[in-house]
Amino acid sequence: MGKVLVAYSTKHHSTAEIAEVIAVELRAHGIDAECVDVSDATADGYDAVVLGSAVYAGRWRREAVSFLKHQRTELARKPLWIFSSGPVGDKVDEDFTENSRWLEPRKVLDLAESIGLRGHTVFGGRIPTDPHGFVEKSMAKNTPEELRDARNWDVIRQWADGVAAELTSART
Ligand SMILES: Cc1cc2nc3c(=O)[nH]c(=O)nc-3n(C[C@H](O)[C@H](O)[C@H](O)COP(=O)(O)O)c2cc1C
């Protein structure tokens, strides 16, 4: 396996940190992984792609959706994984199927599946540490401090290990 692109779209940086941990984990498996903001990314020149976006109001960020749409021909030729980062507060332990807001946005999943998808997942997110505007500020205020960062690094690393296992088994 040659080069792997780990592309992310973030507003408040927490998804970038998830992507970076995924890239570090892939590298630990001997994979040449590059972590890039999706706005600066192209699938060209990579052998596999992991793409993640923060979820806001049930949607992926525009840049990540547009990457999927505009690079679909290139992406269809290589293994593709996607992840969303979103659920925070006391929602994290809920069964996600109870509330579609915390699920992978259906339209994104449909699009990625039509391209050809190896896997997808939803990771817990982090309430903005630098909230802008009324909604973000009240979300931060109404979420107890200990529930604001729901990113589980072990879960994230394990998921990356699964991606690495598939990539390295394809190599042999
Ligand atoms: C205004 C607002 C709306 C949000 N809406 C959703 C949502 O619909 N679904 C979800 O899973 N997470 C939602 N979240 C949580 C964010 O996805 C979470 O904070 C994420 O980690 C932010 O990523 P970023 O730091 O990379 O921008 C929302 C957060 C804010 C502040």
The ligand as an SDF file (V2000), in Angstrom:
LIG
                    3D

 31 33  0  0  0  0  0  0  0  0999 V2000
  -24.4740   24.4920   16.4630 C   0  0  0  0  0  0  0  0  0  0  0  0
  -24.0710   23.0590   16.5350 C   0  0  0  0  0  0  0  0  0  0  0  0
  -24.8380   22.0730   15.8930 C   0  0  0  0  0  0  0  0  0  0  0  0
  -24.4600   20.7250   15.9420 C   0  0  0  0  0  0  0  0  0  0  0  0
  -25.2340   19.7760   15.3160 N   0  0  0  0  0  0  0  0  0  0  0  0
  -24.8520   18.4730   15.3790 C   0  0  0  0  0  0  0  0  0  0  0  0
  -25.6250   17.4600   14.7340 C   0  0  0  0  0  0  0  0  0  0  0  0
  -26.6290   17.7040   14.0950 O   0  0  0  0  0  0  0  0  0  0  0  0
  -25.2160   16.1750   14.8360 N   0  0  0  0  0  0  0  0  0  0  0  0
  -24.0870   15.8390   15.5150 C   0  0  0  0  0  0  0  0  0  0  0  0
  -23.7840   14.6540   15.5850 O   0  0  0  0  0  0  0  0  0  0  0  0
  -23.3280   16.7800   16.1400 N   0  0  0  0  0  0  0  0  0  0  0  0
  -23.6930   18.0720   16.0850 C   0  0  0  0  0  0  0  0  0  0  0  0
  -22.9400   19.0310   16.7170 N   0  0  0  0  0  0  0  0  0  0  0  0
  -21.7080   18.6390   17.4150 C   0  0  0  0  0  0  0  0  0  0  0  0
  -20.4780   18.8780   16.5530 C   0  0  0  0  0  0  0  0  0  0  0  0
  -20.5180   18.0150   15.4530 O   0  0  0  0  0  0  0  0  0  0  0  0
  -19.2360   18.6270   17.3920 C   0  0  0  0  0  0  0  0  0  0  0  0
  -19.1070   19.7340   18.2340 O   0  0  0  0  0  0  0  0  0  0  0  0
  -18.0100   18.4080   16.5380 C   0  0  0  0  0  0  0  0  0  0  0  0
  -17.0320   17.7430   17.2870 O   0  0  0  0  0  0  0  0  0  0  0  0
  -17.4560   19.7270   15.9870 C   0  0  0  0  0  0  0  0  0  0  0  0
  -16.3740   19.4360   15.1520 O   0  0  0  0  0  0  0  0  0  0  0  0
  -15.2500   20.5050   14.7740 P   0  0  0  0  0  0  0  0  0  0  0  0
  -14.5950   20.9390   16.0640 O   0  0  0  0  0  0  0  0  0  0  0  0
  -14.3170   19.7310   13.9160 O   0  0  0  0  0  0  0  0  0  0  0  0
  -15.8920   21.6280   14.0470 O   0  0  0  0  0  0  0  0  0  0  0  0
  -23.2880   20.3610   16.6590 C   0  0  0  0  0  0  0  0  0  0  0  0
  -22.5100   21.3660   17.2850 C   0  0  0  0  0  0  0  0  0  0  0  0
  -22.9020   22.6890   17.2420 C   0  0  0  0  0  0  0  0  0  0  0  0
  -22.0440   23.7050   17.9300 C   0  0  0  0  0  0  0  0  0  0  0  0
  1  2  1  0
  2  3  1  0
  2 30  2  0
  3  4  2  0
  4  5  1  0
  4 28  1  0
  5  6  2  0
  6  7  1  0
  6 13  1  0
  7  8  2  0
  7  9  1  0
  9 10  1  0
 10 11  2  0
 10 12  1  0
 12 13  2  0
 13 14  1  0
 14 15  1  0
 14 28  1  0
 15 16  1  0
 16 17  1  0
 16 18  1  0
 18 19  1  0
 18 20  1  0
 20 21  1  0
 20 22  1  0
 22 23  1  0
 23 24  1  0
 24 25  2  0
 24 26  1  0
 24 27  1  0
 28 29  2  0
 29 30  1  0
 30 31  1  0
M  END
$$$$
